């Protein structure tokens, strides 16, 4: 058993990014830094939830990861599946305990999100498109969690919508990237059921919806600071172009990675808008 595998299985870079997005969601909601203690709690609840979700996902994805990602801790034998299961439950439990310290609504939202992560990994992931929507919903809930923690939605509601839409696009494109392993497992993803080209159109469509939704704050009267979102929209549009041009694994990988970066850039743009 490798100690570093306990860190690796959580995908720490993704979890830390999610935790930062949660804190930035608080800033977007109130237009200023909410304070060190509350920010730390939001960061930890989101980070631990993400870590638990990634770990339980690897637990249920053991067979498929032997094909798609054999270097992951479970397929290579760095951690046993049983240990991974208990580890994920511990991460969830600590996260919920910290969420209770924020406020009741933050605890309830964390509880719902954590349960959804477990259900997704256990039953929902193989369901065509449903799994994509669930993951996108959880991602959209990340900045929203920061807003719930400070008990004020502000621009965070618009940010959550954009995060949801862009992640539907990213999840569909990730399925295009993972077709080989998913087919071997017998999964029924959109690219398998509809073909890569049609799935690419679905991904591109949600990318375009994200760009359209990104201008809603302008209609709501947000000032010129919001136009920091324009470069982000360009990144999203380029990602849509990449996947429409080619549905090969390399193009799908580049496209979904760009969309992942765009999420963090969008949060930054919304933060600028809320402060300016």
C-alpha positions in Angstrom: 0.0 0.0 0.0 1.4 3.4 -1.1 0.9 6.4 1.2 1.0 8.8 -1.7 -1.8 6.9 -3.3 -4.2 8.3 -0.7 -3.5 11.7 -2.0 -3.4 10.7 -5.7 -6.7 8.9 -5.7 -8.5 12.1 -4.6 -7.1 14.0 -7.6 -5.9 16.8 -5.4 -5.4 19.4 -8.1 -9.1 19.1 -9.0 -10.2 19.2 -5.4 -8.1 22.2 -4.5 -9.4 24.0 -7.6 -13.0 23.1 -6.6 -12.3 24.5 -3.1 -11.0 27.7 -4.5 -14.1 28.0 -6.7 -16.3 27.6 -3.6 -14.5 30.4 -1.9 -14.7 32.6 -5.0 -18.4 31.8 -5.1 -18.7 33.5 -1.7 -16.8 36.5 -3.0 -19.0 36.7 -6.1 -22.1 36.5 -3.9 -21.3 39.4 -1.5 -18.7 41.4 -3.5 -15.9 41.1 -0.9 -13.8 38.5 1.0 -16.2 36.8 3.6 -13.5 36.4 6.2 -10.8 33.8 6.9 -12.7 31.3 9.0 -15.8 31.0 6.8 -13.6 30.9 3.7 -11.5 28.1 5.2 -14.6 26.1 6.1 -16.1 26.5 2.6 -12.8 25.5 1.0 -12.5 22.4 3.2 -16.1 21.3 2.8 -15.9 21.5 -1.0 -12.4 20.1 -1.2 -13.2 17.1 1.1 -16.4 16.4 -0.8 -14.6 16.5 -4.1 -11.9 14.1 -2.7 -14.5 11.7 -1.4 -16.4 11.8 -4.6 -13.3 11.1 -6.7 -12.3 8.2 -4.4 -15.7 6.6 -4.5 -15.8 7.0 -8.2 -12.6 5.1 -8.5 -14.0 2.4 -6.3 -17.0 1.8 -8.6 -14.9 2.4 -11.8 -12.3 -0.2 -11.0 -13.0 -2.4 -14.0 -13.3 0.4 -16.5 -10.1 2.1 -15.2 -8.1 -1.0 -15.8 -8.7 -0.1 -19.5 -9.0 3.7 -19.6 -6.6 4.6 -16.7 -4.5 1.7 -15.6 -2.1 4.0 -13.9 -4.7 5.0 -11.3 -4.1 3.8 -7.7 -6.7 1.0 -7.6 -5.9 -0.6 -11.0 -2.2 -0.7 -10.3 -2.8 -2.1 -6.8 -1.5 0.8 -4.7 -4.7 0.8 -2.6 -7.3 -2.0 -2.1 -10.9 -1.3 -3.1 -12.1 -1.9 0.5 -9.7 0.7 1.9 -10.8 3.2 -0.8 -14.4 2.7 0.2 -13.7 3.4 3.8 -11.4 6.3 2.9 -14.2 8.0 0.9 -16.7 7.6 3.7 -14.2 9.2 6.1 -13.7 12.2 3.8 -17.4 12.7 3.5 -17.9 12.5 7.2 -15.3 15.1 8.0 -16.7 17.4 5.3 -20.2 17.2 6.8 -18.9 17.9 10.3 -17.2 21.1 9.0 -20.3 22.0 6.9 -22.4 21.9 10.1 -20.1 24.6 11.5 -21.1 27.0 8.8 -24.9 27.0 8.9 -27.8 24.6 8.5 -28.4 25.4 4.8 -24.7 24.8 4.1 -24.9 21.5 5.9 -28.0 20.4 4.0 -26.5 21.4 0.6 -23.3 19.5 1.4 -25.3 16.4 2.5 -27.3 16.4 -0.7 -24.2 16.9 -2.8 -22.3 14.2 -1.1 -25.2 11.7 -1.4 -25.5 12.7 -5.1 -21.8 11.9 -5.6 -22.2 8.5 -4.2 -25.4 7.7 -6.2 -23.7 9.0 -9.3 -20.7 6.7 -8.9 -22.9 3.8 -7.9 -25.8 3.9 -10.3 -26.2 7.1 -12.3 -22.9 7.3 -14.2 -23.7 4.7 -16.8 -27.1 6.2 -17.6 -27.0 8.0 -21.0 -26.8 11.8 -20.5 -28.2 11.6 -16.9 -24.8 11.0 -15.5 -23.5 14.0 -17.5 -26.2 16.2 -16.1 -25.5 15.1 -12.5 -21.8 15.9 -12.7 -22.6 19.3 -14.3 -25.1 20.0 -11.5 -22.5 19.2 -8.8 -20.0 21.5 -10.5 -22.6 24.3 -10.8 -23.4 23.8 -7.1 -19.7 24.5 -6.1 -19.9 28.4 -6.4 -23.5 28.2 -5.2 -22.2 26.5 -2.0 -20.0 29.5 -1.3 -23.1 31.8 -1.7 -25.2 29.6 0.6 -22.4 29.8 3.2 -22.6 33.6 3.2 -26.4 33.5 2.9 -26.5 35.7 -0.2 -26.8 34.6 -3.8 -25.8 37.7 -5.7 -24.2 36.9 -9.1 -23.4 33.4 -7.9 -26.7 32.2 -9.3 -25.7 33.3 -12.8 -22.3 31.8 -12.3 -23.8 28.4 -11.2 -25.9 28.4 -14.3 -22.9 29.0 -16.6 -20.8 26.4 -14.7 -23.6 23.9 -15.1 -24.0 24.4 -18.9 -20.2 24.4 -19.6 -19.8 21.2 -17.6 -22.6 19.4 -19.5 -20.5 20.2 -22.6 -17.3 19.0 -21.0 -18.8 15.8 -19.7 -20.2 14.9 -23.1 -16.8 15.6 -24.7 -15.1 13.5 -22.0 -17.3 10.6 -23.0 -16.1 11.0 -26.6 -12.5 10.7 -25.2 -13.3 7.6 -23.2 -15.3 5.6 -25.8 -12.9 2.7 -26.0 -13.0 1.8 -22.3 -16.7 2.6 -21.9 -17.6 0.2 -24.8 -15.5 -2.5 -23.1 -17.4 -2.0 -19.9 -20.7 -2.0 -21.7 -21.5 1.7 -20.7 -24.2 3.5 -22.7 -22.9 7.0 -23.1 -24.1 9.4 -25.8 -21.1 8.8 -28.1 -21.7 5.1 -27.9 -25.5 5.4 -28.5 -25.5 8.3 -31.0 -22.0 8.2 -32.4 -19.1 10.6 -31.8 -20.3 13.2 -34.3 -23.8 13.6 -32.9 -22.4 13.7 -29.4 -19.9 16.4 -30.5 -22.9 18.5 -31.7 -24.5 18.1 -28.2 -21.3 19.2 -26.5 -20.9 22.2 -28.8 -24.6 23.1 -28.3 -24.2 23.3 -24.5 -20.9 25.3 -25.0 -22.9 27.8 -27.0 -25.6 27.9 -24.4 -23.0 28.8 -21.9 -21.8 31.8 -23.9 -25.4 32.9 -24.3 -26.1 32.6 -20.5 -22.9 34.4 -19.7 -24.5 37.7 -20.8 -27.5 37.4 -18.5 -25.8 39.5 -15.8 -25.4 42.3 -18.3 -29.2 42.3 -18.9 -29.6 42.3 -15.1 -27.8 45.6 -15.0 -24.2 44.5 -14.0 -21.7 47.1 -15.0 -18.7 47.1 -17.4 -16.7 44.9 -15.0 -18.6 41.9 -16.3 -17.0 42.2 -19.7 -14.0 40.4 -18.2 -16.1 37.3 -19.2 -15.6 38.0 -22.9 -12.1 36.3 -23.2 -13.7 33.3 -21.4 -16.4 33.0 -24.0 -13.7 33.0 -26.7 -12.1 30.0 -25.0 -15.4 28.2 -24.8 -16.2 28.9 -28.4 -12.7 27.6 -29.5 -13.3 24.4 -27.5 -16.6 23.9 -29.3 -14.8 24.4 -32.6 -12.1 21.8 -31.7 -14.6 19.1 -31.0 -16.7 19.9 -34.1 -13.7 19.8 -36.3 -12.5 16.4 -35.1 -13.9 13.8 -32.7 -10.7 12.0 -32.3 -9.4 11.3 -28.7 -6.7 14.0 -28.9 -9.1 16.7 -30.0 -11.6 15.6 -27.4 -8.9 15.8 -24.7 -7.8 19.3 -25.7 -11.4 20.5 -25.9 -12.5 19.2 -22.5 -9.3 20.5 -20.8 -10.0 24.0 -22.3 -13.5 23.9 -20.9 -12.1 22.9 -17.5 -9.9 25.9 -17.5 -12.7 28.1 -18.6 -14.7 27.3 -15.4 -12.0 28.8 -13.3 -11.6 31.8 -15.6 -15.4 32.3 -15.5 -15.4 32.4 -11.7 -12.6 35.0 -11.8 -14.5 37.1 -14.4 -17.7 37.0 -12.2 -15.6 38.0 -9.2 -14.2 41.0 -11.0 -17.8 41.9 -12.0 -19.1 41.6 -8.5 -16.4 43.8 -7.0 -16.2 46.4 -9.8 
